[in-house]
Amino acid sequence: MTVTIVGSQLGDEGKGALVDRWGGDADVIVRYQGGDNAGHTVVEGGDEYKLSLVPSGAVRDKIGVLGNGCVVNPRTLFEEIDGLRDRGLDPDVRVAKRAHAILPYHRVLDGIEEEVKSDSDLDAGTTGRGIGPTYEDKAGRRGIRIGDLLDAEVLRDRLEYVVPQKRALAEEVYGLDVAASDHADAFDVDALLEEYADYGDRLATDGMAINCSQFLHEARQAGDRIMFEGAQGTSIDIDHGIYPYVTSSNPTAGGAAVGSGVGPTVVGQGEVVGIVKAYLSRVGTGPLPTELDGTDREEELADHIRERGGEFGTVTGRPRRIGWLDLPMLRHAARVSGFTGIAVNHVDVLSGLDELTVCDAYELDGERLESMPATTEEWGRCEPVFREFDPWPDVDWSTVAAEGADTGLDALPEETRTYLEYVSDAVDAPIYAVGVGPGREETIELANPFETA
């Protein structure tokens, strides 16, 4: 049995909370794409854990796997593992030997490239963590994989091939004086070899490096339940998102098969749950048709939602752009991943508003569109067709969550139920859960995806 968790929008939908909740019934939790830009926040026993790379299930004593579709910064990996251990946890994390490693030069070049793009309309708003440059090297067949770190001779060969290229790029294209900069070690073969061979030794000593496909196959053969944890969101999927304002991997459900080595028939026979935020948020540039940024009133609403929802990047701390819920975006997400159910988070954030609006469709060149157009340029020209809803009152959401354990959606205000039913009908998928706060106990669970099959 597998469950795949997918972000339905632009990231930041609250996937970590659902992975944490339903992950209690999983044996293995697998990250299948992305790197240390995931930004999952998990609340356990009143304690908050901010994870950017380690799978969210680590907080619940599950085996966490970073699949071959991930790019892994060993520095971040061991910092997070050691930090969790300092707080009394004992995370069991495995890393695919086929996953690619983020090297210091990737981060340096990421920062330089984004700075170059900052004055253009191509700024993707990256976290500057070297994710994109690492995926570029992967596609260019000059990457260094986790398995390479286990053999110092192989690692030296790989470094001696790629580092001179990266140094030349930094110096000759971007004009960086490497020797005189703070980044000299990032382009020094010997310095990199010493540090990353040590990471390889720790991976080997701790038994962390695995053949991911085989490991997961054997887990399934043993009857283990597997959860696939997507990072980011559908609309920043490199193939299905608002290119070029996208991430460098596939957050959609198809990425779970490719990024783990588990066949698509396995993922397809399981549950695929789309995580939805009750409004829209976005870090980075690019179009956002429903954005609240026009009138003073819209900006006041955006500020209110941003502050109440804590809409600041987990990894970057940057304030997120805010917009009304976008149904064409959700229909697109449901189609490309094949949702069997959805979870809607942050309904509490919208309580007490004077107005509540949803984008039901777009209008483009006189035509009504129910889903996102294929090009970002067309999407940027779309005018939202709004539908108004009655706002719901602010209530004691902890009490609502407690009552919801017995009564389900009936514990919610009537206006909230109407809103949720509309979303469910629009994406043709039942609601499995509703988040009314950040804690695990503040989620009203209507169905456990591990028990629906």
N, C-alpha and C positions, 0 to 999 in steps of 0.2 A: 504494500500500500504506500502510495506517495501523495504528498500534498505540496503544491507549488504556490508560493506567495509572490504576487506580482504587483508592482506599483502601477496604478491606473492613470496617473496624471504626469506631473513633472518632477516626481520625487517628493520626499518629505510628507508622505501620506500617513505615516505612523505604522509602517510595516513591522518595525521591531517589536512593538507591543503585541501584535497578533502572533508573530513568530514565537515570542516568549510565552504567550498564553497557550497556544496550541502545541508549541514545541514540547510541552510537558508530556504529551502522548507520543512523541517521536523518540526514536532511539538515536538517530543520526540527523544532524542539520547541516545542510550543504550550501555554502555560498557558491554561486556558479558564474559570477561575472563581477567586474569592477575591482576596485582596490581599496585603499584606506581613505576613500572619499564617501563611504556609505552613510555615515552619520546616523546610526541607530541609537536611540535612547530607550533604555529599559529601566523600569521602576520595579524593584523587588523589596518587599518588606519595608517600604518607606525610603529605601536607599536608591539613588539614581546612578545608573551606569551608562556612560557615553562610550560607545564602541564605534570605531571607524573601520575595523578590519576583521577582528575576531567575530565569528558568527554569534548572533544574539543568544543562542541556546547555551552558550558557555555559562551564563548566569544560572542555568537550571541543571547543571551537571550532565549535559548531553555531550556526545561526541560531536565536535564541530569540524567540518571539512572545508578547506579552501580549494575549490576545484580547479581543473586545468584552464577554465575560462577566466580565472582571476589573474590579476597582476599583484604581486605580493612584495611589499616593502618589509624586509626582514627586521629593520630597525623598529618600525611601528609594531610588527607582530610581537616581538619579544617585549617591547615596552608595555603593550596592552596585557600580555600574559602575566608579566611580572607585577603589573599594577593590580590585576585581579587577585593574584596570589597574596599581595600585601593586604588586601581587604578580606582575606579569609576564604577565598574561592580556590578551586583547583581545576582550572579549565583543561580539558582534553582536546587539543587541537591537532589536526592532521593537515598536511599540505601536499597537494598534488605535485609530483616530480615534474609534470609537464606544464605546470603554471610558470609564468614568466616573472622574473624578479625585477623590481624597480631599483635602479642604481642611482646614486647621487647626481650623476650628470643628467638623468632624466628630469629631475626636479629643477635643476638649474635651467635647462633648456625650456622647460614648461613655463617658468616665470618670464624668461626673456621673450618667448614667442607671444605670450598673452600681453606683455607690455607693448610689443610691436603692434598687436591687433587692437589695442585699447582705443585708438583714435579712429577705428574703422567700424563698420557694422558687422564685422565677423568675430567680434569678441564673444567667446562662448561662455565666459564667466566660470572658468575652471577653478578648482581648488588649489591649483599650483602644486599638486603632489606628484607630478610626473606620470600620471595615469595615461594620458594620451600619447606622449612620446614612447612609453613602454609598449603600448599596443602598436604603434607605428613600427618599432623595431621587430616586434613579433611578425607583423605582416611582411616586413622587409627581409625576414630570415637572418637577422643579425642580433636577435635577442639572446638573453642569457636566462636559462630556465633554472628552476629550483634544483632539479637533478644535477645541473652543472656545478652547483655550490658544493656538492658532496665529494667532488674529485678536484683537488687543487691544480693538477696538471691541465685538466680540461678547462677549468675556470680561467687559468692563465692564458690558454690559447684563445678563448673567447674574448677576453679582455684585450689582448694584444691586437686582435682584429678590429674591434669596435671602438675602443677608446680614442685612437688617433683620428678616426672619422668624426667623433663627437667633438674633439678638441678643435679640429679644423672648422667645423660648423660654427662653434662658439666664437672662434677668433676671426675667421675670414668672412663669414656671412653676417654675424651679429656684432662684430667688433669688440668682443670681450677680451681684455688682457688677462688671460687665465693665470699666468704666473703671479701677477700683481694683485689678483682678486682674492676674495675670501673663499673661492671655490677651487683652489689649486688641487686639493686632494680628490675632488670629484672627477678629475681628468688624469689621475696618476695611477698607472697600472699597479704598481707595487702596493700603494696605500689601499686601493680597492681590493686587491688580492688578499691582503692580510685581514681586513675586516670581514669580507664576505666568505672567506674560507672558514673563519671562526663561526660564522652563522651556520655554515654547512656542517661543521662538527657538532654544533648544538642540535641541529635538526636530526642528524644521524644518531647521536647519543640518546636523545629523548624519544627516538622512534617515531618522529613526526612526519617524515617524508614518505609518501605512499604512491603506489600506482592507483590512481583514484578510481578508474573504471573497474578494476578488479576488486578493490576494497568495497565499493558499493554493491557490486554483483554478489560478493560473498555475504555482505550484510543482508541483502534481500533474500538470498538462499537460506539464511538462518532465520528468516521471518521478521527481521527488523523493519520498523516503520521509518521512512525517510521523508524529511521535509526539505524542500529546495527554497532557499531564501534569496529572492531577488533584491538587488540594490537599485537606486535611482527609480525612474518611472518610464512608462511606455512612450510618452511623447518626447523623451530624449534618448530613445533607442536609436542606434546609429543607422539602422535600416528603416525603421518605422516611425521615426520621430521628426522633429522640426529642424532638419539638417540645414545649415551647419551648426546650429545651437544645440548640440547633442553631446552625449557621452560617447565613449569609444568602444562600447560593447553592446550586448543585447540583453536588456532587462526583461524582455518579453518571455513568455513561457517556453518558446522554442529554444531559448538560450540555456534552459535547464538541462536539456539533453546534450547539446553540443559542449556546454561548459562543465560537464561532469563525467561524460563517458557512459551515461545511462541512456539506453535507446529511447527514441521518441514514442515507441509503442508503450513503454513503461510509464513515461510521464503522461501520455495521453489517456491511459487507463485510470489515472489517479484524479484527484481534485485539483482544480486551478482556481485560486481565490484572488480576485482583484481587490486591492485595498484602495479605498476612496476617501479623500478628505472632503468634508461637507462644503468646503469652498475651495478656492484655488490659490496656490502660492508658488512662487518661482524665484530662484536665485539666478541671476545672469541676464543677459540682454536678449533681444529678439522680440517678435510680436507676442502679444497677449491680449486677444480681443476683448476679454471680459474684465480687464484690469481697472481697478478703482483708482484712477489718477487724473481725472478730468477736472471736475468742479471742486470747490473747497469742501463741499459736503462729502464727495467721494473720498477725498484724501483723509477727512476726519474718520470716515468709516474704515478705511484701510488701516489707519493708525490704531484704531480701537481693536480691530480684529488681530492685527499684528502683535500688539502688546498682550492681549488676552490669550492668544494662541501660542505665544512664545515663538513667533515666526522669525527666528534668527538662525542662520545656518549652524548645525551641530559641529561641523568641521571648521568652518570659516568664521562664524559669528556675524556674517553679513546679514543685514535686514532683507527679508524676502519681499518680493512684490506680491500684492494681494489682488485677487479677482473673485468674481462670483463663480459658482459652479458652472462648468462647461460640459453640457451633455453630449455635443458632437464629439468632444475629446474622449468621453467615456465610452461612447458607442464604438469608436475606433479601437480603443483598448480592448473592449470585450470581444471584438471580432478577431483581432490578430492573436490574442492569447487563448480564446475559447473559454471564458469564465464559466465555471460551474456554480459559482456563488460569489458574493461580494461582502466586504465589511466596510462600514461607513464610520469614519472617525471624526472627532472634534465637533459633534453636533452641539455640545455645550458652549462652544466658543461663539456660536451664532445666536445664543439666547439673549433676550432683552433688547434686540434691535428694533428700530422704528420701521424698518423696511427690510424685505428679503426678496431677492431676485435670482433667477436662474436663466442661463442661456440655453434655450430649448433647441435652437437651430441657428444656422448662419444664413445670411443673404449675400450672394456674390453675383454681381452683374445681373441682378434681377431674378436670380434663381435661388430657391430655398435648398439648403444643404443640410442633411441630417447628420453627416459625419465630416471629419476633417478632410480637406482637399489634399492632394498628394504633394504639392510643393509648398514650401514655407512662404514664398512670395504670394501665392494665392491666399494662404491662411491669413497673412497680414492684411489683405484687402477685405477680408470677411467682416461683415457687420453683424453683431450678435442680435438675434431675435429673442428678446427677453420674455420671460413669464414670471409674473409676480405671485408670491406665496404669502400667506399670513405668517408673520413671525411668531415665535413661541416665547413664553415667559422664561425668565431666569428662575430656576428652582434649585433645591438642594440635590445636586447631581449624585452625591454619594448615596443619598437615600434612594434616588431613582435606580441607581445601579444595584443596590441591595434588593429592592423590590423586583427589579427586572429578572433576577435569578429565578423567581417563581412565576412571574406574570409575563415575561418577555416584553414585547413592544407596548403592551398595555400600560406599562409603568411610565412611558414617555408621554409628554403633552400631546394632545390630539394633532396640533399643527405640525409637530415633529414627525408623527406617524404618516401624515399626508405627504410630507416632503420625502420621506424615505420610500414610501410606496411608489411615488413618482420615479425616483431614481432606479428602483428595482425593475419597474416596468420598462423603463427606457433602455436598459442594457440586457433585458430578458434573462435575468439571473436572480435567484432568491438572496435575501439578506441572511448572512450567517452570523453577523455580529454588529453591534453598534457601540462605538467608543464614546463615553461621556466624561472622560478624564484620562490622565496619563497612566494611572496605575492598572495593574492586571485585574484588580477587583472592580475597576471602574469601566468594565466592558460588559455589556449585556450580550450574552451568548445565546443565539437561537439555534445554532447547529454546530456541532464539532465536525470539521471536514474529515477527520479520521474515522468518524462513525457513520458517515452518510452513504458510503459505498454499499 
